[in-house]
Amino acid sequence: MKFKTQDKQNQLIENISSSHLVVGVDIAQEAHVARAVSFRGIALGRPLEFGSLGEGFKAFGLWIQDLFISCNLSKVIVGMELTGHYWLSRRESNSSLGRHRLS
């Protein structure tokens, strides 16, 4: 039986639970914008605009921690728009913080 890409995507989606914070990040050259939603797609908190350097990534991490506390969540899934080369610094920041990219 041939494994379909859609089946893999469905398996990943089924793993999202009510304890997940789902974050989408629009990557740009100088400033990125992050938005958080619940596992049902309900907007949580306010969007965050953050820079491409270390301080911006630190603010991003603190923003996620604040949402964990205020929304009583314990897991996060971050999705990024990987356009051009602007996402590379974000990937390096994740690696230095012990985070890994999920595919």
C-alpha positions as CSV (number, residue, x, y, z in Angstrom):
1,M,0.0,0.0,0.0
2,K,1.4,3.4,-1.0
3,F,1.6,6.0,1.8
4,K,-0.1,9.3,0.8
5,T,1.2,12.7,1.8
6,Q,-2.4,13.6,2.9
7,D,-2.4,10.7,5.3
8,K,0.8,12.0,6.9
9,Q,-0.7,15.5,7.3
10,N,-3.9,14.0,8.8
11,Q,-1.8,12.1,11.3
12,L,0.0,15.3,12.4
13,I,-3.2,17.2,12.7
14,E,-4.8,14.5,14.8
15,N,-1.9,14.8,17.3
16,I,-3.0,18.4,18.1
17,S,-4.8,18.5,21.4
18,S,-6.6,21.0,23.7
19,S,-3.3,21.6,25.5
20,H,-1.6,22.9,22.3
21,L,-0.9,26.6,21.5
22,V,-0.7,26.9,17.7
23,V,1.5,29.8,16.5
24,G,1.8,31.0,12.9
25,V,4.8,33.3,12.0
26,D,5.0,35.5,9.0
27,I,8.7,35.9,8.3
28,A,10.0,39.1,6.8
29,Q,13.4,40.8,6.3
30,E,13.4,43.0,9.4
31,A,10.3,42.3,11.5
32,H,8.3,39.1,11.9
33,V,4.7,38.8,13.0
34,A,3.4,36.0,15.1
35,R,-0.3,35.1,15.9
36,A,-1.5,32.4,18.3
37,V,-4.7,30.3,18.2
38,S,-6.1,27.5,20.2
39,F,-6.4,24.0,18.8
40,R,-9.8,25.0,17.5
41,G,-8.5,28.1,15.7
42,I,-9.7,30.6,18.2
43,A,-7.4,33.7,18.4
44,L,-5.5,33.9,21.7
45,G,-3.8,37.1,22.9
46,R,-2.6,39.8,20.7
47,P,-0.3,39.4,17.6
48,L,3.4,40.0,18.3
49,E,5.7,41.9,16.0
50,F,9.4,41.0,16.7
51,G,12.8,41.7,15.1
52,S,15.2,39.4,13.4
53,L,17.9,39.6,16.0
54,G,18.4,38.0,19.4
55,E,16.2,40.4,21.4
56,G,13.3,39.8,19.0
57,F,13.6,36.0,19.4
58,K,13.8,36.4,23.1
59,A,10.6,38.5,23.0
60,F,9.0,35.8,20.9
61,G,9.9,33.1,23.5
62,L,8.6,35.2,26.4
63,W,5.3,35.9,24.4
64,I,4.8,32.1,24.1
65,Q,5.5,31.6,27.8
66,D,3.0,34.3,28.7
67,L,0.4,32.7,26.5
68,F,1.1,29.3,28.2
69,I,0.3,30.8,31.6
70,S,-2.6,33.0,30.6
71,C,-4.3,30.3,28.6
72,N,-3.3,27.3,30.7
73,L,-1.5,25.5,27.9
74,S,1.5,23.3,27.9
75,K,2.5,22.5,24.3
76,V,3.3,24.6,21.3
77,I,3.3,24.1,17.5
78,V,5.0,26.9,15.5
79,G,4.5,27.2,11.8
80,M,6.5,29.6,9.7
81,E,6.3,30.9,6.2
82,L,9.6,29.9,4.8
83,T,9.9,32.4,2.0
84,G,13.4,33.5,0.7
85,H,16.2,33.3,3.2
86,Y,14.7,35.4,6.0
87,W,13.7,32.4,8.1
88,L,17.3,31.1,8.5
89,S,18.1,33.3,11.5
90,R,14.9,32.0,13.2
91,R,16.0,28.4,12.6
92,E,19.3,29.1,14.1
93,S,17.7,30.7,17.1
94,N,15.4,27.6,17.6
95,S,18.5,25.3,17.5
96,S,20.4,27.3,20.0
97,L,17.3,27.2,22.4
98,G,17.1,23.4,22.1
99,R,14.0,23.5,19.8
100,H,13.8,21.4,16.7
101,R,11.8,21.8,13.5
102,L,8.9,19.4,13.0
103,S,7.9,18.4,9.5
